Amino acid sequence: MAWRFALMIDPVSDDDTRTDVADTFTAIDPAAPALTVGELSTQRGDGIFESIGVVDGHPQEVEAHLQRLAHSARICDLPAPNLAQWRAAVLFAAEHCGAGESVIKLILSRGVEHGPAPTAWVTAAEASDFTRARTDGIRVVTLDRGYTLDVPARAPWLLLGAKTLSYAVNMAALREARSRGADDAVFITSDGFVLEAPTATLIVRHGDTFLTPAPNAGILHGTTQLSLFEYLQAQGHTAGYSVIAAADLADADAAWLVSSVRLAAPIVAIDDVAVPHDVVLTAEMNRYLLSPRD
Ligand code: PLP
């Protein structure tokens, strides 16, 4: 039977320097109700989250996830998370993960309507099996995200670039992709530039150069992409950020969607145009992504 673990956190302020935070954690029954009806994460999706991959009990790239949690909190005007407290919560949850692949989720919500404080919790669960996506690859379609490349800078209230709990649009894009016979989507700005997938970062390879769209275009800075670029650079490849025109996707020598739990899924077709599948390099990437990473 699938296992699950859940921990409520009593968030302390970011300048609290206590070293023992154990008394701010309450392990709860993951199957029992835990939130009140006034909770703004459920009423409005008003909160932020992170999903951390765990391999054989080792949580991957915890610092990068904590930094992104803090970044999302800044964009959303949420109280700054105390990273030492969240780090301790991740390590505590990881102790409940067994062998194989798991996922730890961190959730920081605006809290209860008219209430005094944010609500915070952490869950851990077995990860889905992504072996087929990693080895056989995925077909993607491009979908219009409905705004131009300059909108994130002009309209910060759209919270683009924060990992908010408002993923209904992302899930709708996945359903649209599936209704078109694909496995996943790649968002495109309405002026024709590549953004990201609903739950992953896009990486394209041209010759020996690996590129991903710059995160200042209102997309998430992927922790998996960051880690993979370090690895690729250490192997002697060139890797960097760029403005990528959707029209250039068809020329890619290879492409992947990468994320913390699915890891590197090679793209085998974009809008029904075949993309070369580099089986050996993809296997090498996933071997690296499955190794313990800090
Ligand atoms: N972009 C979006 C919209 C995502 O939801 C995610 C992950 O969930 C990513 C990119 C990839 O981020 P990471 O590699 O940190 O999982």
Boltz pocket constraint, residues with backbone or C-beta under 6 A from the ligand:
constraints:
  - pocket:
      binder: B
      contacts: [[A, 51], [A, 196], [A, 197], [A, 198], [A, 199], [A, 200], [A, 201], [A, 220], [A, 221], [A, 222], [A, 223], [A, 224], [A, 225], [A, 258], [A, 259], [A, 260], [A, 261]]
      max_distance: 6.0
